[in-house]
Amino acid sequence: MATRAEPARAPVPERRPELDVVRMLVVVGLVFFHSALVFAADDDFYVKNAETTEAVMIIAGFGVVWAMPLLFLISGLGAWHSLRRRGAGGFAGERLLRLGVPLVFATLALNPLPQWLRLRSADAGHHESYVDFLPRFYDVRLEPGEFPFLVQGEHFETGHLWFVVLLLTFSLMLVPFHRWLPRERVRRVGDRVAEAAVRRRGVVLLPALAFAAICAFARLEEDYAGWYRWSYLLFFVAGFVLAADDRFRAVMRRDAGTAAWLGALLFAAAGPGFALADEPFTEMTALAAASRALFGAAGWCLVVAIPGLLDRRRPERPRASPDLTPTTRRRLYGYLAAAVLPLYVLHQPIVVAVAYFVIGWSAPILVEYAVLVVISLVLTLTAYELLVRRTRATRFLFGMRS
C-alpha cells in the first residue's frame, strides 16, 4: 500500500534543453577564451604571443564571472535527478565512470602536450623531445594540503581538467550526505525556503551575500577560472537544492530580469577595483576585498539570471518555415548533451598546439586570434566526431555512454 508521501513526490521532469545549450555554449566559448589568453598581457598561459594587450582580460572577465559557476550549478541540478533515479551507489559508480575515467585518461595522455609546448615556447633553445619529457611530467608527489588536487609535480598538472576534478569530488561528497541526512527535516526546510522565495521577490538572490563574503575573505584563485575553488561547491549544492522543488524554477524565471540587471551593475562596479589594485585576487586591502565581494555577488545574480531568462515561456508565433520536428530536436539536444564533456577535455591541448605555431606569424593580433579560434574549433569538433564518438572504446575513455 502506497504511503501518503509517495503521491506528493515530484515526477522526474523532462530534460531541459536550454541547459544543454548553455553547457555547449560555455564549452565552445572556452575555445574563444583560452585562445584569447595567448594574447593577454596579465596571464601566464602555456604559449604567449610576442604582442599582447590588457584588453583581453577586461573583455574575458565578464565570462569568467558566470560561465564556470553556471556549469557547476547545472551539474548540481543533474545530480539531484541522477541520485533519485540511480540511488547513492549507482550514482557514485556512474560518476566514477563518466568523470573519473576521462580524468585519468586525459591527464596522462593529453595534458603532457601543453606543458611540453610551454617549455619549448619559453626557451627557443629547448630541444627536449616529447618522449624524453614524459617521465618528467609523470614525476609526481602527494600533497594532501592541496585537496582535492592531491597529485602534484614540477611539470605534472590536471590543467583545464580542474573542473572534472572538482565535479567528481563534489559528486562523491554528496553520496554520504544523501544517505545520512534526515530527509524529512531537509524536505520541510526546503519547502519553507521555496514558499518564502515564491512570496517575496529577491529571496533567490540572497545567496549573493554568501558568495560576496567568500570571495572577499577567502580570496580568488586564478588557476580555477578566477574563483576560489570551494565556492564552486556552493554553486553545485545550490543547483542540487534548486532541482528539489519546481517552485524554484518558477522563481528564477520571475526574478531573472532583476537578477540580470543587478549582476551586470555589480560586475561593472567591481571593475575599477580590479584595475587599480596591485594584486586584486589576493591582497586584503579594502579596495581589493570590496571588488572581490562585488564580483562574487555578481556571479550569483548572473547564474540565476541566465537560466531564468532562457526558461521563460513565450507564446508561440507563426514561423515562416516549419520548425524542427520533435524527433530532430531530441536528437540535436542529445548530441549536444553527449558532446559537452569530450569537447571540454579535447579543446585546450588543441588550442595550445595550434597557438604554438600561430604566434610565430607576423600578423595583427586580431588576425592571429581569428585564425587560432577557427582552426582550434574545427580540429576540436573533428577530433570529437572522428576520433571519439565513433568507437565504443573511445566513448568510454571520454566519459560517454555506449
Secondary structure, DSSP 8 states (H G I E B T S, - for coil): ---THHHHS-------HHHHHHHHHHHHHHHHHHHHHTTBTT---SS--SS-BTHHHHHHHHHHTTHHHHHHHHHHHHHHHHHHHHHHHHHHHHHIIIIIHHHHHHHHHTTHHHHHHHHHHH-TT----HHHHHHHHT--EE-GGGTT--EE-SS---GGGHHHHHHHHHHHHHHHHHHHS-HHHHHHHHHHHHHHHHHSTTGGGTHHHHHHHHHHHH---GGGTTS-TTHHHHHHHHHHHHHT-HHHHHHHHHHHHHHHHHHHHHHHHHHHHHHHSSSTTT--SHHHHHHHHHHHHHHHHHHHHHHHHHH--------SS----HHHHHHHHHHHHHHHHHHHHHHHHHHHHHHHHHTTS-S-HHHHHHHHHHHHHHHHHHHIIIIITTSHHHHHHTT---
